Amino acid sequence: MAEPAGFDWPGLMRLGLAKLGLRPDQFWALTPIELAVMAGLDGQPATCLRSRLEELARAFPDEPCGPNGKGM
């Protein structure tokens, strides 16, 4: 009988710490399914982490608002 496959901890750590930008305490607080959901490995789009949100904000800045709040 074949031994069950274990977790690929180095791969999971690369995913969580490097790709998703999690801090170690955040990574270790997650369950494997939470990590999979955050990475989009459950068939759904990956969640938007703060680092991605900041990247999008730089790429697509809001237009400045005038005094009436409707743009300049």
C-alpha positions in Angstrom: 0.0 0.0 0.0 1.3 3.4 -0.9 2.0 6.0 1.8 -0.4 9.0 1.8 1.1 12.1 0.3 1.9 14.8 2.8 1.6 18.5 2.5 4.2 20.3 0.3 5.2 22.7 3.1 8.0 24.4 1.1 5.6 25.0 -1.8 2.8 26.2 0.5 5.2 28.5 2.3 6.4 30.0 -1.0 2.7 30.5 -2.0 1.7 32.1 1.2 4.8 34.1 2.1 6.2 35.1 -1.4 3.2 35.1 -3.8 0.5 36.2 -1.4 2.7 38.4 0.7 1.5 37.0 4.0 3.5 37.5 7.2 4.6 34.3 8.9 2.1 34.7 11.7 -0.7 35.2 9.1 0.4 32.1 7.1 0.6 29.8 10.2 -2.9 31.0 11.4 -4.5 29.8 8.2 -6.0 26.4 7.5 -5.0 24.7 4.3 -8.4 25.4 2.8 -8.2 29.1 3.7 -4.8 29.3 2.0 -6.3 27.6 -1.1 -9.2 30.0 -1.2 -6.9 33.0 -0.9 -4.7 31.7 -3.7 -7.7 31.0 -6.0 -7.0 27.2 -6.0 -10.6 26.3 -5.2 -11.8 27.2 -8.7 -12.7 30.7 -7.7 -10.8 33.9 -8.3 -8.1 34.7 -5.7 -9.0 37.1 -3.0 -7.7 40.7 -3.3 -5.0 41.2 -0.6 -3.9 44.6 0.5 -0.8 44.5 -1.6 -2.9 43.8 -4.7 -5.3 46.5 -3.8 -2.5 49.0 -3.4 -1.1 47.9 -6.8 -4.4 48.5 -8.4 -4.8 51.9 -6.7 -1.5 53.0 -8.1 -2.4 51.7 -11.6 -5.9 53.2 -11.6 -5.9 56.3 -9.3 -9.2 57.9 -8.4 -9.9 61.2 -10.1 -9.5 64.1 -7.8 -12.8 65.5 -6.5 -13.7 69.1 -6.6 -15.7 70.9 -3.9 -18.9 69.3 -5.0 -17.5 65.8 -4.9 -18.1 65.3 -8.7 -14.7 65.7 -10.1 -13.0 68.9 -11.3 
